[in-house]
Amino acid sequence: MQFKPVHYLLVFSPSLLFAQQAELSTLETDTIRLNEVTVRGYESNRRLLETAAPVSLLSRRDLQQRFAGTPTLVPAMNTIPGVRMEERSPGSYRLSIRGSTLRSPFGVRNVKIYWNDLPLTDAGGNTYLNAVDVRSLGRVEVIKGPSGSLYGAGTGGTVLLSGLSVPAGESRAQVGSLVGSYGLFGNQMTVQTGKESAAMSLNYNHLQSNGYRQHSEMTHDNVNLMTTFQVNPKQTISVLGLYSNLYYQTPGGLNEAQYRANPRQARPATPVAPGSAEQRAAIYQKTGYLGFSHTYRWNERIQNTTVLYGSLVDFQNPFITNYERRADLGGGGRTTTRIQLSRDFLPTVFTVGAELQYNFTVTRNYGNRAGQPDTLQNDDELRSSQSVIFAQTETELPFGFIATLGLSRNEVSYRFTRFSTQPVRAQTRFFQPVWLPRVALLKKLSDQISVFGSLSTGYSAPTVAEIRPSEQTFNTTLEPEKGLNTEFGLRGQLARRFRFELAAYRFQLRQSITRRTIENGAEYFVNAGRVDQYGLETQLAYDFVLPEQNNWFRLARLWNNVTLANYHFRDYQQGSADVSGNRVTGVPPVVAVSGFDLETRPGFYAHLTHQFIDRFPLNDANTINSSVARLLNTTVGFRKMIARRWTLDAFVSGDNLLDETYVTGYDLNAFGGRYYNASPRRNFTGGVRVAVKW
């Protein structure tokens, strides 16, 4: 079988709204195979088989069908080797790619995230990923390891999100609803239209839950609009608008005795601090985002895409010890030019561009009187700026080799002013500009197997939340993380049924940033030392039926993804203690995810997923470890097209079917041993979606 790239429009349309599969209804998912997908990472726009990088993909089936009863990104992202996404309470996400969540007590840090080429990660290094609803996404592409040669600061990796595609020449509308355990309720409305020169997708999503634990309610409303207009054969303009209104309660971490006695309780009061419920600890987060994208095709060889965005976040956090009110105003842009230098002798693509971002943050901390702001403690302003200039060449060499050379210049700076103390004075922090190179070489061993190696550098400046943490000081001594990653990969297909992928790497991280807490739970960050990270990631899949086989089954696939992580501290200090040689906190040495996907032509489908998470240390001293987790999830449903226009999809999903008491989001190195945030026991969800096209 020959590997075939997807259609040109799917590759080059900046919003990825168009799809060339008009026969599919809104609820039908892709059947694209692993090695038929075009990868967007590193601006390669190549088939995955020809991409010299560790890239993993989540399709629409993975995002919206396999875990239909859990409408968040968490379970789908956790099927990817090397990726760990956590949810301490409904709405509170953490994301780690080939690393630890030591830097992320909450939120997403050390990972760059883009939506349809628009930066979601702001100039301060933070990403409000919980503002995005998974039901608005059609595809997720994850680049693992340092990717700073093209995307700037970040030692973890890069995530590329894409919205739902719209078949050309078709209009659709869809409504859906779901109900589940612990008061889960959600609904969804989508309207899409695709013309020859324009496409539009409007999505509204609502989700709410009472939560498994005491004081863990959540409500989220999300609306987003994506449009694309082809001005003429050379120009395309796209617009992305997003508004999110998110509220969730934060029950807080428990110590082991409290967790064993009653895992559903919220953090109780102590002699020095009140409890979470008493203080009405919660997050109130409103996010607005507007982005524009312009693509100009000068000719068959030269194309430029330029994006501009603006964002505004209204954030309030009644915490146990204080009440934080924050406003984030951000803006920036990115421009990328691709030039086809040669097509005959040594075909070469040259990519050059830049990214510039700026953030203005106003933070005020008050005393917290049972969920109401009290006396002003601090009044701060923080200005953040970040710039990246990059260039890359990709050349097809004789004998099936593809060589990639990339280089970027990165610069980050902060300016901090505290108005609540006298005299008022500004403090600045400028980090020395750094150059980040990347070299990669791929060899096609055959039409169906390839091998690659790469050498890349990583750099991650402290984020706003680390420079100015909840401990409320401006950290002038925190230094960026730096590292060197060496990688080897193998991927391919045998006999059209068996697909495999293997990646082995060593990442040497210096000046690792890690979190520390004080007695009242406030946090601060320090550079603790060096970390050596050895990893092995495998993906295997076997198809029992082929697409052209006209039998009762349309899909029958068995798959297994494994992550092996051997991460250890080197020259690493925790206060006065030397913990060199210990395992890195929060990193399971073994994670194995297995699944079976079944779809029939009459419309029945089923997805079975099992996840094994080995025990891992919860503190740097390695004196406390997590428990082994074995999580079983299944979704069964029926999807049928009626009268060629209507589609009905009904499903039932069960989560944690083994009824384990487990934790998906530990608080690492927590003061007083409050590591535990219990996750829901066995629970069920049912839903229905109805779509019509015309």
PEVENKA-V608420 format. One record per backbone hydrogen bond with DSSP energy under -1.0 kcal/mol. NH is the residue of the N-H (numbers start at 1). CO is the residue of the C=O. E is the energy in kcal/mol with one decimal. If there is no record, write none. Layout:
# PEVENKA-V608420
NH:CO:E
NH:CO:E
This chain:
# PEVENKA-V608420
11:7:-1.3
12:8:-2.5
13:9:-2.5
19:166:-1.6
24:21:-1.8
36:33:-1.9
39:46:-4.0
43:40:-1.5
44:41:-1.6
48:37:-1.7
50:47:-1.7
51:48:-1.6
53:51:-1.6
55:53:-1.3
56:142:-2.3
58:140:-2.8
63:59:-2.0
64:60:-2.7
65:61:-1.7
66:61:-2.6
68:65:-1.5
70:67:-1.9
72:70:-3.0
77:73:-2.6
78:74:-1.8
79:76:-1.5
80:77:-1.6
83:80:-1.8
84:96:-2.8
86:94:-2.8
88:92:-1.2
92:89:-2.9
94:86:-2.0
96:84:-2.3
98:82:-3.3
104:101:-1.1
107:93:-1.1
112:157:-2.0
114:159:-2.6
115:118:-2.8
116:161:-2.8
118:115:-1.9
120:113:-2.9
121:113:-1.5
122:126:-2.6
125:122:-2.0
127:108:-1.1
129:127:-1.8
131:128:-1.8
132:129:-1.8
136:133:-2.3
137:134:-1.7
138:162:-2.6
139:162:-1.4
140:58:-2.0
141:160:-2.5
142:56:-3.0
143:158:-3.3
144:54:-2.5
145:156:-2.3
150:147:-1.5
151:147:-2.2
152:148:-1.1
154:459:-4.0
156:110:-1.4
158:143:-2.2
159:112:-2.8
160:141:-3.2
161:114:-3.5
162:139:-2.2
166:17:-6.9
168:19:-1.6
170:167:-1.1
172:192:-3.2
173:692:-2.1
174:190:-2.7
175:690:-2.4
176:188:-2.2
177:688:-2.3
178:186:-2.6
179:686:-2.5
180:184:-2.3
181:684:-2.1
184:181:-1.1
185:208:-2.4
186:178:-2.3
187:206:-1.6
188:176:-2.3
189:204:-2.5
190:174:-2.7
191:202:-2.4
192:172:-2.5
193:200:-2.3
194:170:-2.4
195:198:-3.8
199:228:-2.2
200:193:-2.5
201:226:-2.6
202:191:-3.0
203:224:-2.6
204:189:-2.8
205:222:-3.1
206:187:-2.6
207:220:-2.2
208:185:-2.5
209:218:-2.4
210:182:-2.0
211:182:-1.1
214:264:-3.9
218:209:-2.5
219:247:-2.8
220:207:-2.9
221:245:-2.2
222:205:-2.7
223:243:-2.5
224:203:-2.3
225:241:-2.4
226:201:-2.5
227:239:-2.3
228:199:-2.5
229:237:-3.3
230:197:-3.5
232:235:-1.3
236:295:-2.2
237:229:-3.0
238:293:-2.9
239:227:-2.3
240:291:-2.6
241:225:-2.7
242:289:-2.8
243:223:-2.6
244:287:-2.5
245:221:-2.8
246:285:-3.1
247:219:-2.6
248:283:-1.9
249:217:-2.6
250:281:-2.0
254:676:-2.5
259:255:-2.7
260:256:-2.6
261:257:-2.0
262:258:-2.7
265:262:-1.6
267:251:-3.4
270:273:-3.6
276:267:-1.9
279:275:-1.8
281:276:-2.3
282:318:-1.4
283:248:-2.9
284:316:-2.8
285:246:-3.0
286:314:-2.5
287:244:-2.7
288:312:-2.7
289:242:-2.6
290:310:-2.4
291:240:-2.9
292:308:-3.1
293:238:-2.7
294:306:-2.7
295:236:-3.0
296:304:-3.0
297:234:-2.7
298:302:-1.0
299:302:-1.4
303:338:-2.2
304:296:-2.6
305:336:-2.8
306:294:-2.6
307:334:-3.0
308:292:-2.4
309:332:-2.4
310:290:-2.1
311:330:-2.7
312:288:-2.4
313:328:-2.4
314:286:-2.8
315:326:-3.1
316:284:-2.4
317:324:-3.0
319:322:-3.2
323:366:-3.1
324:317:-2.2
325:364:-2.6
326:315:-3.4
327:362:-2.2
328:313:-2.4
329:360:-2.6
330:311:-2.5
331:358:-2.2
332:309:-1.8
333:356:-2.3
334:307:-2.0
335:354:-2.5
336:305:-2.6
337:352:-2.9
338:303:-3.1
339:350:-2.8
340:301:-3.0
341:339:-1.1
341:348:-2.0
342:348:-1.2
348:342:-1.2
349:394:-2.5
350:339:-3.0
351:392:-3.3
352:337:-2.1
353:390:-2.4
354:335:-1.8
355:388:-2.8
356:333:-2.3
357:386:-2.6
358:331:-2.7
359:384:-2.7
360:329:-2.9
361:382:-2.9
362:327:-2.3
363:380:-2.4
364:325:-2.8
365:378:-2.3
366:323:-2.7
367:375:-1.8
369:372:-3.0
374:367:-2.7
377:365:-3.8
378:365:-1.5
380:363:-3.3
381:417:-2.6
382:361:-2.8
383:415:-2.7
384:359:-2.7
385:413:-2.1
386:357:-2.1
387:411:-2.4
388:355:-2.6
389:409:-1.9
390:353:-2.6
391:407:-2.2
392:351:-2.8
393:405:-2.6
394:349:-2.0
395:403:-2.7
396:347:-2.9
397:401:-2.8
402:442:-2.5
403:395:-2.7
404:440:-3.0
405:393:-2.3
406:438:-2.8
407:391:-2.5
408:436:-1.2
409:389:-2.6
410:434:-2.8
411:387:-2.1
413:385:-2.1
414:429:-2.3
415:383:-2.0
416:427:-3.8
417:381:-2.6
419:379:-3.1
427:416:-3.5
429:414:-2.8
431:412:-2.2
434:410:-2.1
436:408:-2.6
438:406:-2.4
439:455:-2.6
440:404:-2.5
441:453:-2.6
442:402:-2.7
443:451:-3.2
444:400:-2.4
445:449:-1.3
446:449:-1.8
450:491:-2.5
451:443:-2.4
452:489:-2.5
453:441:-2.2
454:487:-2.0
455:439:-2.9
456:485:-2.4
457:437:-1.5
458:483:-2.8
460:481:-2.5
464:124:-2.4
466:463:-1.1
467:463:-2.7
468:464:-2.7
471:523:-1.5
472:469:-2.2
475:467:-3.1
481:460:-2.7
482:510:-1.8
483:458:-2.2
484:508:-1.5
485:456:-3.3
486:506:-2.5
487:454:-2.5
488:504:-2.6
489:452:-3.0
490:502:-2.6
491:450:-2.2
492:500:-2.3
493:448:-2.0
494:498:-3.0
497:494:-1.6
498:494:-2.3
499:541:-2.9
500:492:-2.2
501:539:-1.8
502:490:-3.1
503:537:-2.5
504:488:-2.9
505:535:-2.3
506:486:-2.2
507:533:-3.2
508:484:-2.5
509:531:-3.0
510:482:-3.8
512:529:-3.2
514:526:-2.5
516:524:-3.1
518:522:-2.4
521:518:-2.2
524:516:-2.5
526:514:-2.2
528:512:-2.8
530:570:-2.1
531:509:-2.9
532:568:-2.5
533:507:-2.6
534:566:-1.8
535:505:-2.3
536:564:-2.4
537:503:-2.9
538:562:-2.3
539:501:-2.6
540:560:-2.5
541:499:-2.1
542:558:-2.7
543:497:-1.7
544:556:-3.2
549:546:-1.5
551:549:-1.6
554:599:-2.9
555:599:-2.2
557:597:-2.6
558:542:-2.3
559:595:-2.5
560:540:-2.6
561:593:-3.2
562:538:-2.1
563:591:-2.9
564:536:-2.9
565:589:-2.0
566:534:-3.3
568:532:-2.4
569:582:-2.9
570:530:-3.8
573:528:-2.9
574:577:-3.3
577:574:-2.0
579:572:-2.0
581:569:-2.7
582:579:-2.1
584:567:-1.8
586:617:-2.7
587:584:-1.3
591:563:-2.1
592:612:-2.1
593:561:-3.2
594:610:-2.7
595:559:-2.4
596:608:-2.1
597:557:-2.7
598:606:-2.8
599:555:-2.7
600:604:-2.7
601:552:-2.6
605:637:-2.4
606:598:-2.7
607:635:-2.6
608:596:-2.4
609:633:-3.1
610:594:-3.0
611:631:-2.8
612:592:-3.0
613:629:-2.6
614:590:-2.6
618:624:-3.0
622:619:-1.8
626:616:-2.8
629:613:-2.2
631:611:-2.8
633:609:-3.0
634:654:-2.2
635:607:-2.3
636:652:-2.6
637:605:-2.5
638:650:-2.6
639:603:-2.6
640:648:-2.5
642:646:-3.9
645:642:-1.5
646:642:-2.5
647:691:-2.7
648:640:-2.7
649:689:-2.6
650:638:-2.3
651:687:-2.5
652:636:-2.7
653:685:-3.4
654:634:-2.8
655:683:-2.8
657:632:-2.5
659:656:-2.2
667:675:-2.4
669:618:-2.7
670:667:-1.0
673:670:-1.6
675:673:-2.0
676:254:-2.3
679:662:-2.6
683:655:-2.1
685:653:-2.7
686:179:-2.8
687:651:-2.3
688:177:-2.3
689:649:-3.1
690:175:-2.9
691:647:-2.4
692:173:-2.5
693:645:-1.5
694:171:-2.2
